Amino acid sequence: MRHVLTAWHTGGEGVHSPTLFYIVRMVMYDDNAYYAFPHIEQQRTRLLHSTNRLQQTDYGTGARASKGKPSVAERPVAEVARRHLESPQTGALLFRLANYMTTTRHEPLTIVELGTSLGITTAYLASVSPQNTVWTYEGAEHAVEIAMDVWRKIGLTNITPVIGNIDETLPLSDVKHIDLAYIDANHTYEATVRYFKQLLPAAGQDSIYVIDDIHHSPEMEHAWQEIQAMQQVTSTIDCYHLGLVFFNRHYLRKHYRMRI
């Protein structure tokens, strides 16, 4: 309710940087359906009706509830799809961000995703251009197997999954520059801030980092506030379900709340 009462829905008016204004007006408020969307949503529908089961390893909040030990459970694929897949709106926004960045640059993008799940959001990120490279990190091996099947059915070949506890695999990453990052893994304050800091050295002036579920809990709100206060961060946009982080020194240092 606080977000609804304080967030803007102005199509970009009040955003001071011309580039940031363009991103808000032409990217975030774009409601066109792109060519890739029906193919991806067809796979979502298939997962929602799947009768298969998968073994899921939780290194995040579930592990914390188990006193630091990964929690392992077998769940129906349809239930995981229903509870954990991001909405089509979030996927479309990530696609449009990647599409905007691809069309305004003269070289392929490097995209990093923390939290593959069943691969639907990854598909949105990867569908923009086969020249872009998507690195996606996930702790649940069986989930990645299902995700890889999704990507094969869509015809995506530019995705590299990194399987294992992200706390262990991310520090070993040799990705030196990240254009677009999507952080949707361990929804705790400590892990979110740590992941962001680990990805921070790879951010360039025109990079965009997206953090999911910034109002999921008081912990996540605390993490979001700490990220906003970091010296390297110049502007942020709070869309309630997710937050966008910018590093461009030409942007006015300001934090916006938007209703999308």
N, C-alpha and C positions, 0 to 999 in steps of 0.2 A: 504494500500500500504506500509506503514511504517513497518507493521508486516511482510509482505511478503519479504521485502528487508532485514530485520534484523533477522528473525527467522531461526532456523536450521531445516534441513530435513536430518539428518545424521544417523537415526536409533539408536541414543543414544551416539555416539561418542562425547566426550567432557563433559559428565556427570560424575562427579568424584566419587560419592558414588557408590559402587558396587550394593547395593540394589536399589538405585534410577535408576542406569543404567539398571538393570533388569526390573524394572517397565516400563521404557521408551521402551526398546527393545522388551520385551516379552508381555507386556500388552497393552501399548498405540499404538504400531505399529502392533499388532495382527489383522489380517483381516479375521480370520476364522469365519464362521457362526455357532453359537452355537444352540443347540437343542431348546432353548426357543424362539429364535427370530421369527420363522414363526408364532407361536401362537400369539405373541404380535402384530406383524405387521398385522395379520388378523383382530385383534380388531381395529387397527388404520384405516384400510381400511373401516371397518364397520362404524366407527364414521365419516369418511370423506364423507360417502354417506348417513348419517342419515338425515331424514326429520323432526326430533324432534327439539324442541326449549328448551332453558333453561334460567332461570333467574340468572344472574351473578351479584354478589356483589363485587365491587372493592374497597379494602381498601388501595391500593397502589397509583400509579401515578394518576389514575383516581380520587381517593379521594382528592388528593392534588389539582387537577384542580377544584374540587368542594368545595374548601375552607375547607378541613378537613372532610367533610361529605362523607361517603361511597357512591359511585355512583352505581346505580342499573340499569341494562339494560337487556332486553330479546333479546337473539341472537340465531340464528340457531346453533345447535350442530356442523354441518359440518363446519361452519365458525370459530367457536372456535377451532375446531380440526386443521383446516388449518393454523390459525394464531398463535396459542399458544402452540401446541404440539412440543416438542423437536424432532430433526431429529433422524432417525434410527441410525445414526452414533454416536450421543451423547448417546443415550440409550445403544448402544453396548459397548461404552467405560465405562459407569457406571457399566454395567454388568461385564465386564472384571476386573475392579478394585475390585468389590465385590467378584468375583470368585477368584482372586489372594489372597485377604486377607483371604478368607474362607479356602483355601487350605494350607495356610502357618501358620495357627493358630490351636489351639486344643480346641477351644470353639466357640460357636455361636457368630455371629456379632450382634451388635446393630447399626442400620442404621437410620438416621434422614433425612427427606426431608422436606424442607420448600417450599410449592407451589405444591399442588397435581395436579391441573388442572383436566384433564379427566383420569388421572391414568396410562397413558402409561409408563412414566418414572418410576413411582413407581413399575410397573410390571417388568421392567428390573431389578430394584434393588432387588426385592423380589424373583425373579425366580431362583436365584443361589442355594439357599438351604432353605427348609422349616424350618430348625432349626434357621435360622437368623430371627431377629425381625426388622420390618420396622415401624417406627413412621412417619406418614406424616401429615403435617399441612396445612390446607386450609381454607380460609375465605368464599368461596362460597359453601353453603350447597348443592345446586342442582348439582353442578359440582361433588361433592363427591359422590352423589347418582349414577351418571353415571359411575364414576370411580369404585365404588363398584361392579357394574354390570359387568364391564370389568374384574375385578379380579375374580368374580365368574365364568365367562365363561372360564377363563384360569385355574381356580382351585387353586388360591392362597389363603391361609388361615393365613398367617403370617404377615398381614398388619393391623396396628391400625391407623385409621384416627382420627385426632384431628380437630374438626370443630369449626370455629370462627375466629375472628380477631387475626392474629398471634401476633400482638403487645400485646394482652391480654393473649393469651393461652401459648405462649412460656415461659414467666417468671414463669408460674405455672408448668412447666414440671418437672417431678421427675426422668428423665433419668440422671443417674449419670455418665455414661461413654458412649462415642460415638466412634465407630470405623470408620464409614464412614458417612459424612454429605454432603448433596447436597442442596445448598442455591439458590433457584430460585423463589423468592417471590417478594417483593416490590423493584422495581429497582430504588431506590433512594440512594444517598450517605448515608444519615442519617440512613435509615432503614438497609441497607446492613451492615454497620459497627456495628450497634447496635446488629443485629442478630448474627453476627460473634462473637462479644464479649460475648453475652449471651451463646453461644455454647462453647466458649473457655475453660471454667473450666472443661468441660467433655472430652476434648481432651487428649489422651495419647500420649506417645512417637511415637507409630506406627500408629496413626490415620491419616486419609486423609480427608481433607475438600475440596469440589469442589464448586466453585462459578460460576454461569452462567452469561453470557452477561457482562463480565468485560469491554468490549469496546462499550457497548450499547450507552453510552452517556458520556460527560465530567464528570458528577457526578459519574458514575460507574467507570470510569478510576481513579478518585480521591480516591474512596473507595478502589479499588484494590491496589493502591500505599500505602495507609495507612495500609492496612492489611499486605502487604509485609514488612513494616517497624516495625511491632510489635515485641517485644522482644521474644515472644514465638515461632514465626515463624522462621524456619531455611532455608527452600528452597521453591521455588515456580516454577511452570511451567505454562507459558502463552501459551495457545493453540488458542488464539484469541477469540473464541466463549465462552470459559470457562477457568478458572484458577484452578490449583491444588495447595493445600497448605499442607506442611509437617512440622512436629514438632520434628523430630528425631535429637537429639543433635550430633549424629555421622555424620550427613550430613554436607558437606561444606556449609556455609551460602552463597547461590548464587541463583540468579533468572534467569531462563532459558526461552527462547522463542522457541517454537517448532511449526513446521508445520506438522499437522497430516492429 
